[in-house]
Amino acid sequence: MNIRTILLELGFMPRGFGYKYLLDLLHYGLHNRIFPLNHYGYKYLSETYGKNIDTIDKCIQNAISSAILRSTEAFYNLFSYSIDANRGKPTNKQFIAHILMYAADTSIG
């Protein structure tokens, strides 16, 4: 299973910018430092796509919000212990870190 497959199973739509940014960031994060996101991960995307960091952050946030509405059960199966009950979804950082840890544990890419 690869990162693209995981994102699709979690309800992400490949036509959105948030999906595109997230997929690129996750692949980059498998082999490079991306945390803190504003200094490394989002900066990488900003330089790659010519967008500002706030735009990238918001696109990823919207993609996560939309995906969790489409595939709530899959999200809770993967993130059950890390989703804040008050927010109902992981933060961008929580989501990215969790997927990268999962990828490292299962040796996907």
Sequence and secondary structure as in RCSB ss.txt:
>XXXX:A:sequence
MNIRTILLELGFMPRGFGYKYLLDLLHYGLHNRIFPLNHYGYKYLSETYGKNIDTIDKCIQNAISSAILRSTEAF
YNLFSYSIDANRGKPTNKQFIAHILMYAADTSIG
>XXXX:A:secstr
  HHHHHHHTT  TTSHHHHHHHHHHHHHTTS   STTTTHHHHHHHHHT  HHHHHHHHHHHHHHHHHH HHHH
HHHHTTTS TTTSS  HHHHHHHHHHHHHHHT  
